[in-house]
Amino acid sequence: MDHHCPWVNNCVGFYNYKFFYLLLVYAAFAELYAIGLLGYTLTNRAGQGFGAWDICAIVTIGLVGLFSLATLGLLGFHTHLILANQARPFIC
């Protein structure tokens, strides 16, 4: 578990594993919130025609959706490690 994480540009170890896990939780919630907010906005703009903003919002939903799949997968894996009491990172 003692490894360098490019997301935080630091080594994930015993003293900062909690903060790495919280980063995953907050990033996952922010991505899901962004997808929900853009989706809600798109559905409320349905009667105003299809324009450049709508294309931009759809592309953004797709990109954030791809990132959220990776983030949710990593969050699920680390949640499993914590619940199985196998998340024992070493000291950097």
Biopython code that builds the backbone (N, CA, C, O; Angstrom):
import numpy as np
from Bio.PDB.StructureBuilder import StructureBuilder

atoms = [
    (1, "MET", "N", (0.820, -1.195, 0.000)),
    (1, "MET", "CA", (0.000, 0.000, 0.000)),
    (1, "MET", "C", (0.861, 1.256, 0.000)),
    (1, "MET", "O", (0.356, 2.342, -0.283)),
    (2, "ASP", "N", (2.102, 1.140, 0.299)),
    (2, "ASP", "CA", (2.985, 2.288, 0.344)),
    (2, "ASP", "C", (3.404, 2.614, -1.084)),
    (2, "ASP", "O", (4.347, 2.023, -1.611)),
    (3, "HIS", "N", (2.706, 3.548, -1.702)),
    (3, "HIS", "CA", (3.012, 3.859, -3.094)),
    (3, "HIS", "C", (2.811, 5.345, -3.362)),
    (3, "HIS", "O", (2.170, 6.053, -2.586)),
    (4, "HIS", "N", (3.366, 5.792, -4.461)),
    (4, "HIS", "CA", (3.218, 7.188, -4.869)),
    (4, "HIS", "C", (1.913, 7.330, -5.644)),
    (4, "HIS", "O", (1.667, 6.589, -6.595)),
    (5, "CYS", "N", (1.087, 8.274, -5.239)),
    (5, "CYS", "CA", (-0.178, 8.525, -5.911)),
    (5, "CYS", "C", (-0.056, 9.804, -6.740)),
    (5, "CYS", "O", (0.212, 10.868, -6.183)),
    (6, "PRO", "N", (-0.244, 9.723, -8.047)),
    (6, "PRO", "CA", (-0.132, 10.939, -8.865)),
    (6, "PRO", "C", (-1.275, 11.921, -8.629)),
    (6, "PRO", "O", (-1.133, 13.103, -8.941)),
    (7, "TRP", "N", (-2.405, 11.465, -8.087)),
    (7, "TRP", "CA", (-3.517, 12.374, -7.838)),
    (7, "TRP", "C", (-3.170, 13.387, -6.757)),
    (7, "TRP", "O", (-3.532, 14.558, -6.866)),
    (8, "VAL", "N", (-2.478, 12.951, -5.727)),
    (8, "VAL", "CA", (-2.122, 13.850, -4.624)),
    (8, "VAL", "C", (-0.652, 14.249, -4.673)),
    (8, "VAL", "O", (-0.196, 15.039, -3.847)),
    (9, "ASN", "N", (0.094, 13.707, -5.640)),
    (9, "ASN", "CA", (1.519, 13.978, -5.804)),
    (9, "ASN", "C", (2.275, 13.747, -4.500)),
    (9, "ASN", "O", (3.095, 14.564, -4.083)),
    (10, "ASN", "N", (1.984, 12.636, -3.882)),
    (10, "ASN", "CA", (2.608, 12.297, -2.611)),
    (10, "ASN", "C", (2.535, 10.784, -2.430)),
    (10, "ASN", "O", (1.821, 10.086, -3.151)),
    (11, "CYS", "N", (3.275, 10.307, -1.468)),
    (11, "CYS", "CA", (3.249, 8.899, -1.122)),
    (11, "CYS", "C", (2.071, 8.651, -0.182)),
    (11, "CYS", "O", (1.923, 9.345, 0.824)),
    (12, "VAL", "N", (1.228, 7.656, -0.508)),
    (12, "VAL", "CA", (0.109, 7.297, 0.364)),
    (12, "VAL", "C", (0.633, 6.290, 1.367)),
    (12, "VAL", "O", (1.066, 5.196, 1.006)),
    (13, "GLY", "N", (0.587, 6.674, 2.622)),
    (13, "GLY", "CA", (1.120, 5.825, 3.668)),
    (13, "GLY", "C", (0.225, 5.834, 4.893)),
    (13, "GLY", "O", (-0.952, 6.187, 4.818)),
    (14, "PHE", "N", (0.788, 5.447, 6.001)),
    (14, "PHE", "CA", (0.038, 5.283, 7.247)),
    (14, "PHE", "C", (-0.607, 6.592, 7.709)),
    (14, "PHE", "O", (-1.758, 6.601, 8.146)),
    (15, "TYR", "N", (0.129, 7.682, 7.612)),
    (15, "TYR", "CA", (-0.343, 8.944, 8.183)),
    (15, "TYR", "C", (-1.272, 9.734, 7.268)),
    (15, "TYR", "O", (-1.956, 10.641, 7.742)),
    (16, "ASN", "N", (-1.321, 9.428, 5.994)),
    (16, "ASN", "CA", (-2.189, 10.203, 5.118)),
    (16, "ASN", "C", (-3.200, 9.332, 4.350)),
    (16, "ASN", "O", (-3.811, 9.813, 3.396)),
    (17, "TYR", "N", (-3.385, 8.088, 4.737)),
    (17, "TYR", "CA", (-4.349, 7.223, 4.051)),
    (17, "TYR", "C", (-5.773, 7.730, 4.242)),
    (17, "TYR", "O", (-6.594, 7.648, 3.329)),
    (18, "LYS", "N", (-6.062, 8.249, 5.416)),
    (18, "LYS", "CA", (-7.393, 8.798, 5.680)),
    (18, "LYS", "C", (-7.701, 9.936, 4.721)),
    (18, "LYS", "O", (-8.815, 10.034, 4.208)),
    (19, "PHE", "N", (-6.724, 10.790, 4.479)),
    (19, "PHE", "CA", (-6.939, 11.934, 3.601)),
    (19, "PHE", "C", (-7.057, 11.493, 2.141)),
    (19, "PHE", "O", (-7.793, 12.108, 1.369)),
    (20, "PHE", "N", (-6.347, 10.446, 1.761)),
    (20, "PHE", "CA", (-6.480, 9.885, 0.417)),
    (20, "PHE", "C", (-7.880, 9.302, 0.237)),
    (20, "PHE", "O", (-8.500, 9.509, -0.806)),
    (21, "TYR", "N", (-8.382, 8.585, 1.225)),
    (21, "TYR", "CA", (-9.717, 8.014, 1.139)),
    (21, "TYR", "C", (-10.780, 9.114, 1.068)),
    (21, "TYR", "O", (-11.736, 9.015, 0.298)),
    (22, "LEU", "N", (-10.603, 10.165, 1.880)),
    (22, "LEU", "CA", (-11.551, 11.271, 1.837)),
    (22, "LEU", "C", (-11.506, 11.991, 0.499)),
    (22, "LEU", "O", (-12.537, 12.466, 0.022)),
    (23, "LEU", "N", (-10.328, 12.081, -0.118)),
    (23, "LEU", "CA", (-10.232, 12.655, -1.455)),
    (23, "LEU", "C", (-11.077, 11.853, -2.437)),
    (23, "LEU", "O", (-11.777, 12.432, -3.268)),
    (24, "LEU", "N", (-11.018, 10.534, -2.348)),
    (24, "LEU", "CA", (-11.828, 9.693, -3.226)),
    (24, "LEU", "C", (-13.322, 9.901, -2.984)),
    (24, "LEU", "O", (-14.105, 9.970, -3.932)),
    (25, "VAL", "N", (-13.710, 9.999, -1.723)),
    (25, "VAL", "CA", (-15.128, 10.198, -1.392)),
    (25, "VAL", "C", (-15.612, 11.541, -1.923)),
    (25, "VAL", "O", (-16.656, 11.607, -2.572)),
    (26, "TYR", "N", (-14.872, 12.605, -1.658)),
    (26, "TYR", "CA", (-15.290, 13.941, -2.090)),
    (26, "TYR", "C", (-15.279, 14.065, -3.606)),
    (26, "TYR", "O", (-16.160, 14.710, -4.174)),
    (27, "ALA", "N", (-14.300, 13.460, -4.274)),
    (27, "ALA", "CA", (-14.248, 13.507, -5.736)),
    (27, "ALA", "C", (-15.425, 12.755, -6.340)),
    (27, "ALA", "O", (-16.016, 13.212, -7.319)),
    (28, "ALA", "N", (-15.771, 11.604, -5.767)),
    (28, "ALA", "CA", (-16.903, 10.828, -6.283)),
    (28, "ALA", "C", (-18.214, 11.599, -6.108)),
    (28, "ALA", "O", (-19.034, 11.637, -7.025)),
    (29, "PHE", "N", (-18.414, 12.206, -4.954)),
    (29, "PHE", "CA", (-19.628, 12.990, -4.734)),
    (29, "PHE", "C", (-19.686, 14.197, -5.662)),
    (29, "PHE", "O", (-20.752, 14.518, -6.187)),
    (30, "ALA", "N", (-18.559, 14.870, -5.871)),
    (30, "ALA", "CA", (-18.533, 16.039, -6.752)),
    (30, "ALA", "C", (-18.840, 15.647, -8.191)),
    (30, "ALA", "O", (-19.554, 16.364, -8.892)),
    (31, "GLU", "N", (-18.303, 14.509, -8.637)),
    (31, "GLU", "CA", (-18.570, 14.061, -10.002)),
    (31, "GLU", "C", (-20.029, 13.672, -10.181)),
    (31, "GLU", "O", (-20.640, 14.025, -11.190)),
    (32, "LEU", "N", (-20.593, 12.959, -9.229)),
    (32, "LEU", "CA", (-22.001, 12.575, -9.321)),
    (32, "LEU", "C", (-22.911, 13.798, -9.242)),
    (32, "LEU", "O", (-23.942, 13.848, -9.911)),
    (33, "TYR", "N", (-22.536, 14.776, -8.433)),
    (33, "TYR", "CA", (-23.307, 16.018, -8.337)),
    (33, "TYR", "C", (-23.265, 16.771, -9.663)),
    (33, "TYR", "O", (-24.289, 17.286, -10.113)),
    (34, "ALA", "N", (-22.089, 16.840, -10.295)),
    (34, "ALA", "CA", (-21.958, 17.537, -11.575)),
    (34, "ALA", "C", (-22.792, 16.857, -12.657)),
    (34, "ALA", "O", (-23.447, 17.530, -13.454)),
    (35, "ILE", "N", (-22.769, 15.528, -12.687)),
    (35, "ILE", "CA", (-23.570, 14.803, -13.674)),
    (35, "ILE", "C", (-25.061, 15.052, -13.434)),
    (35, "ILE", "O", (-25.814, 15.298, -14.376)),
    (36, "GLY", "N", (-25.477, 14.987, -12.182)),
    (36, "GLY", "CA", (-26.883, 15.236, -11.863)),
    (36, "GLY", "C", (-27.323, 16.649, -12.177)),
    (36, "GLY", "O", (-28.417, 16.861, -12.699)),
    (37, "LEU", "N", (-26.482, 17.612, -11.863)),
    (37, "LEU", "CA", (-26.835, 19.016, -12.111)),
    (37, "LEU", "C", (-26.910, 19.305, -13.606)),
    (37, "LEU", "O", (-27.840, 19.976, -14.055)),
    (38, "LEU", "N", (-25.957, 18.815, -14.378)),
    (38, "LEU", "CA", (-26.006, 19.022, -15.825)),
    (38, "LEU", "C", (-27.175, 18.274, -16.458)),
    (38, "LEU", "O", (-27.820, 18.786, -17.373)),
    (39, "GLY", "N", (-27.446, 17.072, -15.977)),
    (39, "GLY", "CA", (-28.590, 16.324, -16.494)),
    (39, "GLY", "C", (-29.908, 17.011, -16.192)),
    (39, "GLY", "O", (-30.800, 17.054, -17.039)),
    (40, "TYR", "N", (-30.032, 17.543, -14.996)),
    (40, "TYR", "CA", (-31.246, 18.275, -14.611)),
    (40, "TYR", "C", (-31.415, 19.525, -15.464)),
    (40, "TYR", "O", (-32.521, 19.840, -15.902)),
    (41, "THR", "N", (-30.317, 20.233, -15.696)),
    (41, "THR", "CA", (-30.377, 21.443, -16.514)),
    (41, "THR", "C", (-30.753, 21.119, -17.956)),
    (41, "THR", "O", (-31.526, 21.846, -18.581)),
    (42, "LEU", "N", (-30.204, 20.025, -18.480)),
    (42, "LEU", "CA", (-30.545, 19.636, -19.855)),
    (42, "LEU", "C", (-32.019, 19.273, -19.998)),
    (42, "LEU", "O", (-32.650, 19.618, -20.997)),
    (43, "THR", "N", (-32.564, 18.584, -19.010)),
    (43, "THR", "CA", (-33.976, 18.198, -19.112)),
    (43, "THR", "C", (-34.899, 19.403, -18.975)),
    (43, "THR", "O", (-35.992, 19.395, -19.542)),
    (44, "ASN", "N", (-34.499, 20.429, -18.249)),
    (44, "ASN", "CA", (-35.335, 21.618, -18.109)),
    (44, "ASN", "C", (-35.218, 22.554, -19.303)),
    (44, "ASN", "O", (-36.069, 23.425, -19.480)),
    (45, "ARG", "N", (-34.182, 22.395, -20.127)),
    (45, "ARG", "CA", (-34.018, 23.223, -21.322)),
    (45, "ARG", "C", (-34.605, 22.545, -22.562)),
    (45, "ARG", "O", (-34.331, 22.981, -23.680)),
    (46, "ALA", "N", (-35.392, 21.509, -22.393)),
    (46, "ALA", "CA", (-35.858, 20.707, -23.529)),
    (46, "ALA", "C", (-36.702, 21.527, -24.514)),
    (46, "ALA", "O", (-36.630, 21.273, -25.717)),
    (47, "GLY", "N", (-37.472, 22.465, -24.067)),
    (47, "GLY", "CA", (-38.345, 23.224, -24.960)),
    (47, "GLY", "C", (-37.671, 24.412, -25.616)),
    (47, "GLY", "O", (-38.309, 25.099, -26.413)),
    (48, "GLN", "N", (-36.411, 24.687, -25.318)),
    (48, "GLN", "CA", (-35.740, 25.881, -25.828)),
    (48, "GLN", "C", (-34.893, 25.610, -27.068)),
    (48, "GLN", "O", (-34.188, 26.510, -27.526)),
    (49, "GLY", "N", (-34.939, 24.432, -27.612)),
    (49, "GLY", "CA", (-34.146, 24.113, -28.789)),
    (49, "GLY", "C", (-32.799, 23.526, -28.409)),
    (49, "GLY", "O", (-32.369, 23.586, -27.258)),
    (50, "PHE", "N", (-32.143, 22.952, -29.418)),
    (50, "PHE", "CA", (-30.866, 22.276, -29.200)),
    (50, "PHE", "C", (-29.757, 23.178, -29.721)),
    (50, "PHE", "O", (-29.689, 23.457, -30.918)),
    (51, "GLY", "N", (-28.892, 23.633, -28.826)),
    (51, "GLY", "CA", (-27.844, 24.559, -29.238)),
    (51, "GLY", "C", (-26.463, 24.082, -28.838)),
    (51, "GLY", "O", (-26.264, 22.936, -28.434)),
    (52, "ALA", "N", (-25.510, 25.005, -28.964)),
    (52, "ALA", "CA", (-24.112, 24.690, -28.653)),
    (52, "ALA", "C", (-23.936, 24.370, -27.170)),
    (52, "ALA", "O", (-23.119, 23.521, -26.815)),
    (53, "TRP", "N", (-24.696, 25.043, -26.303)),
    (53, "TRP", "CA", (-24.574, 24.780, -24.867)),
    (53, "TRP", "C", (-24.970, 23.342, -24.550)),
    (53, "TRP", "O", (-24.356, 22.690, -23.706)),
    (54, "ASP", "N", (-25.994, 22.861, -25.231)),
    (54, "ASP", "CA", (-26.451, 21.494, -24.987)),
    (54, "ASP", "C", (-25.401, 20.474, -25.408)),
    (54, "ASP", "O", (-25.196, 19.476, -24.716)),
    (55, "ILE", "N", (-24.738, 20.712, -26.527)),
    (55, "ILE", "CA", (-23.670, 19.809, -26.974)),
    (55, "ILE", "C", (-22.534, 19.803, -25.967)),
    (55, "ILE", "O", (-21.994, 18.751, -25.626)),
    (56, "CYS", "N", (-22.178, 20.998, -25.492)),
    (56, "CYS", "CA", (-21.105, 21.116, -24.491)),
    (56, "CYS", "C", (-21.483, 20.368, -23.209)),
    (56, "CYS", "O", (-20.641, 19.692, -22.617)),
    (57, "ALA", "N", (-22.715, 20.483, -22.786)),
    (57, "ALA", "CA", (-23.160, 19.812, -21.567)),
    (57, "ALA", "C", (-23.156, 18.297, -21.740)),
    (57, "ALA", "O", (-22.790, 17.572, -20.815)),
    (58, "ILE", "N", (-23.554, 17.813, -22.903)),
    (58, "ILE", "CA", (-23.562, 16.364, -23.142)),
    (58, "ILE", "C", (-22.144, 15.811, -23.158)),
    (58, "ILE", "O", (-21.888, 14.750, -22.589)),
    (59, "VAL", "N", (-21.218, 16.519, -23.804)),
    (59, "VAL", "CA", (-19.816, 16.086, -23.823)),
    (59, "VAL", "C", (-19.242, 16.101, -22.410)),
    (59, "VAL", "O", (-18.503, 15.192, -22.031)),
    (60, "THR", "N", (-19.576, 17.125, -21.630)),
    (60, "THR", "CA", (-19.099, 17.215, -20.250)),
    (60, "THR", "C", (-19.649, 16.075, -19.406)),
    (60, "THR", "O", (-18.921, 15.502, -18.596)),
    (61, "ILE", "N", (-20.913, 15.740, -19.582)),
    (61, "ILE", "CA", (-21.499, 14.619, -18.850)),
    (61, "ILE", "C", (-20.763, 13.324, -19.199)),
    (61, "ILE", "O", (-20.492, 12.503, -18.322)),
    (62, "GLY", "N", (-20.444, 13.147, -20.476)),
    (62, "GLY", "CA", (-19.728, 11.935, -20.889)),
    (62, "GLY", "C", (-18.337, 11.850, -20.285)),
    (62, "GLY", "O", (-17.931, 10.794, -19.801)),
    (63, "LEU", "N", (-17.604, 12.959, -20.310)),
    (63, "LEU", "CA", (-16.246, 12.955, -19.758)),
    (63, "LEU", "C", (-16.241, 12.779, -18.247)),
    (63, "LEU", "O", (-15.450, 12.007, -17.705)),
    (64, "VAL", "N", (-17.125, 13.497, -17.576)),
    (64, "VAL", "CA", (-17.202, 13.358, -16.119)),
    (64, "VAL", "C", (-17.697, 11.954, -15.762)),
    (64, "VAL", "O", (-17.301, 11.399, -14.737)),
    (65, "GLY", "N", (-18.549, 11.388, -16.593)),
    (65, "GLY", "CA", (-19.000, 10.013, -16.364)),
    (65, "GLY", "C", (-17.862, 9.009, -16.439)),
    (65, "GLY", "O", (-17.796, 8.079, -15.635)),
    (66, "LEU", "N", (-16.959, 9.194, -17.411)),
    (66, "LEU", "CA", (-15.802, 8.302, -17.501)),
    (66, "LEU", "C", (-14.892, 8.444, -16.283)),
    (66, "LEU", "O", (-14.425, 7.446, -15.733)),
    (67, "PHE", "N", (-14.643, 9.675, -15.866)),
    (67, "PHE", "CA", (-13.816, 9.885, -14.676)),
    (67, "PHE", "C", (-14.493, 9.333, -13.425)),
    (67, "PHE", "O", (-13.828, 8.807, -12.532)),
    (68, "SER", "N", (-15.812, 9.457, -13.366)),
    (68, "SER", "CA", (-16.508, 8.959, -12.178)),
    (68, "SER", "C", (-16.474, 7.434, -12.107)),
    (68, "SER", "O", (-16.469, 6.868, -11.014)),
    (69, "LEU", "N", (-16.450, 6.764, -13.256)),
    (69, "LEU", "CA", (-16.324, 5.302, -13.227)),
    (69, "LEU", "C", (-14.996, 4.885, -12.598)),
    (69, "LEU", "O", (-14.942, 3.959, -11.789)),
    (70, "ALA", "N", (-13.926, 5.583, -12.983)),
    (70, "ALA", "CA", (-12.616, 5.270, -12.409)),
    (70, "ALA", "C", (-12.578, 5.605, -10.920)),
    (70, "ALA", "O", (-12.062, 4.828, -10.117)),
    (71, "THR", "N", (-13.120, 6.749, -10.561)),
    (71, "THR", "CA", (-13.101, 7.169, -9.159)),
    (71, "THR", "C", (-13.957, 6.245, -8.296)),
    (71, "THR", "O", (-13.548, 5.856, -7.202)),
    (72, "LEU", "N", (-15.138, 5.897, -8.785)),
    (72, "LEU", "CA", (-16.014, 5.007, -8.014)),
    (72, "LEU", "C", (-15.424, 3.607, -7.902)),
    (72, "LEU", "O", (-15.595, 2.944, -6.880)),
    (73, "GLY", "N", (-14.737, 3.155, -8.935)),
    (73, "GLY", "CA", (-14.072, 1.856, -8.853)),
    (73, "GLY", "C", (-12.974, 1.847, -7.804)),
    (73, "GLY", "O", (-12.871, 0.912, -7.009)),
    (74, "LEU", "N", (-12.151, 2.895, -7.804)),
    (74, "LEU", "CA", (-11.086, 2.999, -6.810)),
    (74, "LEU", "C", (-11.659, 3.182, -5.403)),
    (74, "LEU", "O", (-11.136, 2.623, -4.438)),
    (75, "LEU", "N", (-12.725, 3.959, -5.292)),
    (75, "LEU", "CA", (-13.374, 4.147, -3.994)),
    (75, "LEU", "C", (-13.967, 2.834, -3.491)),
    (75, "LEU", "O", (-13.854, 2.517, -2.307)),
    (76, "GLY", "N", (-14.597, 2.071, -4.378)),
    (76, "GLY", "CA", (-15.148, 0.774, -3.972)),
    (76, "GLY", "C", (-14.070, -0.189, -3.518)),
    (76, "GLY", "O", (-14.247, -0.913, -2.539)),
    (77, "PHE", "N", (-12.948, -0.197, -4.235)),
    (77, "PHE", "CA", (-11.848, -1.079, -3.860)),
    (77, "PHE", "C", (-11.281, -0.708, -2.497)),
    (77, "PHE", "O", (-11.032, -1.589, -1.674)),
    (78, "HIS", "N", (-11.071, 0.584, -2.245)),
    (78, "HIS", "CA", (-10.508, 0.991, -0.960)),
    (78, "HIS", "C", (-11.530, 0.845, 0.172)),
    (78, "HIS", "O", (-11.151, 0.597, 1.317)),
    (79, "THR", "N", (-12.807, 0.994, -0.135)),
    (79, "THR", "CA", (-13.833, 0.722, 0.874)),
    (79, "THR", "C", (-13.814, -0.759, 1.244)),
    (79, "THR", "O", (-13.931, -1.108, 2.419)),
    (80, "HIS", "N", (-13.668, -1.617, 0.258)),
    (80, "HIS", "CA", (-13.555, -3.057, 0.521)),
    (80, "HIS", "C", (-12.329, -3.351, 1.388)),
    (80, "HIS", "O", (-12.406, -4.142, 2.329)),
    (81, "LEU", "N", (-11.195, -2.713, 1.071)),
    (81, "LEU", "CA", (-9.992, -2.928, 1.873)),
    (81, "LEU", "C", (-10.189, -2.481, 3.320)),
    (81, "LEU", "O", (-9.736, -3.154, 4.246)),
    (82, "ILE", "N", (-10.853, -1.365, 3.515)),
    (82, "ILE", "CA", (-11.084, -0.863, 4.869)),
    (82, "ILE", "C", (-12.032, -1.789, 5.630)),
    (82, "ILE", "O", (-11.789, -2.109, 6.793)),
    (83, "LEU", "N", (-13.110, -2.217, 4.974)),
    (83, "LEU", "CA", (-14.081, -3.091, 5.647)),
    (83, "LEU", "C", (-13.513, -4.472, 5.932)),
    (83, "LEU", "O", (-13.918, -5.113, 6.902)),
    (84, "ALA", "N", (-12.583, -4.944, 5.109)),
    (84, "ALA", "CA", (-11.952, -6.248, 5.334)),
    (84, "ALA", "C", (-10.729, -6.124, 6.237)),
    (84, "ALA", "O", (-10.042, -7.114, 6.489)),
    (85, "ASN", "N", (-10.456, -4.925, 6.720)),
    (85, "ASN", "CA", (-9.324, -4.642, 7.598)),
    (85, "ASN", "C", (-7.995, -5.044, 6.942)),
    (85, "ASN", "O", (-7.101, -5.589, 7.589)),
    (86, "GLN", "N", (-7.899, -4.760, 5.656)),
    (86, "GLN", "CA", (-6.673, -5.042, 4.927)),
    (86, "GLN", "C", (-5.960, -3.774, 4.485)),
    (86, "GLN", "O", (-4.913, -3.846, 3.841)),
    (87, "ALA", "N", (-6.507, -2.623, 4.819)),
    (87, "ALA", "CA", (-5.895, -1.348, 4.450)),
    (87, "ALA", "C", (-4.885, -0.990, 5.514)),
    (87, "ALA", "O", (-5.182, -0.226, 6.432)),
    (88, "ARG", "N", (-3.695, -1.540, 5.394)),
    (88, "ARG", "CA", (-2.627, -1.274, 6.357)),
    (88, "ARG", "C", (-1.444, -0.660, 5.623)),
    (88, "ARG", "O", (-0.440, -1.332, 5.390)),
    (89, "PRO", "N", (-1.559, 0.607, 5.259)),
    (89, "PRO", "CA", (-0.434, 1.218, 4.546)),
    (89, "PRO", "C", (0.770, 1.376, 5.467)),
    (89, "PRO", "O", (0.633, 1.570, 6.674)),
    (90, "PHE", "N", (1.940, 1.288, 4.870)),
    (90, "PHE", "CA", (3.167, 1.417, 5.629)),
    (90, "PHE", "C", (3.566, 2.874, 5.746)),
    (90, "PHE", "O", (3.043, 3.736, 5.040)),
    (91, "ILE", "N", (4.486, 3.134, 6.631)),
    (91, "ILE", "CA", (4.970, 4.506, 6.820)),
    (91, "ILE", "C", (5.922, 4.846, 5.683)),
    (91, "ILE", "O", (6.836, 4.078, 5.381)),
    (92, "CYS", "N", (5.709, 5.997, 5.053)),
    (92, "CYS", "CA", (6.578, 6.455, 3.967)),
    (92, "CYS", "C", (7.894, 6.944, 4.521)),
    (92, "CYS", "O", (8.762, 7.372, 3.761)),
]
sb = StructureBuilder()
sb.init_structure("model")
sb.init_model(0)
sb.init_chain("A")
sb.init_seg("    ")
for serial, (resi, resn, name, xyz) in enumerate(atoms, 1):
    if name == "N":
        sb.init_residue(resn, " ", resi, " ")
    sb.init_atom(name, np.array(xyz, "f"), 0.0, 1.0, " ", f" {name:<3s}", serial, name[0])
structure = sb.get_structure()
